């Protein structure tokens, strides 16, 4: 068998793979496209802009809400027509990871933040999407009190922003029809 005869099946195989990839590529539709239809009418992009997010209690709730408003709409326009409402609660707990046995003080900790949420239609109260998401955010504890308080607050803010990103993705995926 000559080298030109061996190259022919390889070329045929390569052409078949490229042809299959081209056919499959035409079926892909971006999630945040203007043409991806949602279960509540219109595109997913416009459906996400029509979500009302009321105030959520606590520091993490504040940052979670602000990040979601930015990620879902970006404008925060209060005059926009709202079709959906996001009802969310936040909870948090702290796990001590390592302890310095010489002085009995925790060296590091992990903040476990949980968001429980549901997306409901404003007009009929029907639940469109719901979920519970958790995230772990580690931070260092110091013998200096202010440093520990600031590190814990930074962990709360980081966790709230990460939870908002996760929830936004889940809402977008649930809104696709």
N, C-alpha and C positions, 0 to 999 in steps of 0.2 A: 504494500500500500504506500503510495507516494504521499508527500507532505501536503500536496494540493487536495488529495482525496480526503485526508483527515481534517483539513481546514473547512471543508464543505459542511459536515455535520455540525461543527462548532458555530459556523456562521448561521446556519439554519436555526440552531437552538437559540442563539443570541437574538436573531430576528423574531422568533416566537415569543421569547421573554419580553422583549421591548414592545411587541404588539399587544401582549396581554397587559402590560403596565400602562400602555396608552389607553386601552379600553377601560381599565379600572380607574384611571386618573380622571376620566370624564364624569364619574359617579360621585366624586368627592365634592362636598359642599361645605364651605366654612361655617362654623357655628355662629359667628357674629356678622354674617353677611346680611345685606339688605334683603336678600331673596330667601332666606331661611324662614319658613313660616312657623308661627308659634301656636300653642294650644288655645291661647286667649285672643287670637286675631292679630293680624299684622305680622311683622317680622319679629324675631327674637330680640333684636336691638331695640325696637320701639316698645316691645312688651317690658323689657327691663327698665326702660325709661319711665314706664307708667307705674312703677312700684313706689308706694308711699312707705316711709320708714319712720314711725313715731319714736320719740325719745326712749332710750333704754337705760335703766338704772345702773349706777355705779361708774367708776372710772373706765373699766373695760367696756362697758356698754356704750359709753360716750365715744370712745375711739372706734369701736366696732361699727357703730351707726355712721359716724363721719366717713370712715373708709368705704363702707357700702354705698353711701350716697355718692361718693366720688366715683367708685368703680361701676355702679349701675347706670348713672346718668352723667356725672361729670359737671353738670351745670348747676344743679340744686335749684332749678327754677320752680318756685312755689306755685306758679300759675299753670304748670303743665297738668294735663288731664291724667288723673290717677285712676287706674282700674284695679290694682292689686295693693294689698297691705301686708307688710312683713311684720309678724309678731314674734319677738325673740326675747329670750331670757339668757342671762350669762351666769355662770357659776365658776368658782375657782377653788383650788386647794393647793397646798404646798407639801411637797415630799422632800425630806432631808436625804441627801445622797451620801455625803461623807461627813464624818465627825472627827475633829482633832481631839484625841483622847487626852492630850496634855492639859488642855484648858477646858474641855467639855463643850466646845462651841462647834456649831455646824460650819463647815468650810464652804459648802455649796448646796444649792437647793434646786428643785425643779418645780415650776409653776405649772399646774395642770388646769387649763382653761377649757370650759365646755360651753358651747352655744347650742341651745335648743330652740328651733325656729319652725314656723309654718307660714306659708304664703297663701293668703285667702283672697278671694274675689270680694271687692267692696260691695257690689250690688246684691249678691245672694249669699255671701258668707261661705261658699264652697271652698274647701281646701284644695289648692292646685298642687302644692308641693310642701314637703316637710322633711325635717331631718334633725339629727343630733351630731355635732362634730366636736371633736376634742383635739387639742394640740398641747404639746409639752414644750415649755420654754425654760431652759436652764439659766441660772445666774449664780454668781459668786457672792458669798457672804463674808463680811469683813468684821474686824473688831471695832471699826469706826461705824457708829450707828448711822450717820447720814449716808455714808457710802452704801450700806446694805439697803437702806430705804430707797435710795435712788436706783440701785440695781434691780430691786424688786419691782419698782414702778416701770422701769424700762422693759422688764420681762412682761409685765401686763400689757403695755402698749404694743410690743412686738407680737404677743399672742393674739391680741384683738385684731391687729392688721392681717395677720396670717389667717385667722379664722374668717375674716371678711372675704379674703381671696378665695378660700375654699368654698364658702357658702355661695358666692357669686357664680363660680363654676358649676356648682350643683344646681342652682336655680336655672342657669342657662340651659343645662342639659335636660332638665325636667320640663322646660317650656317648649322644647322642640316638638313639633307635631309629626 
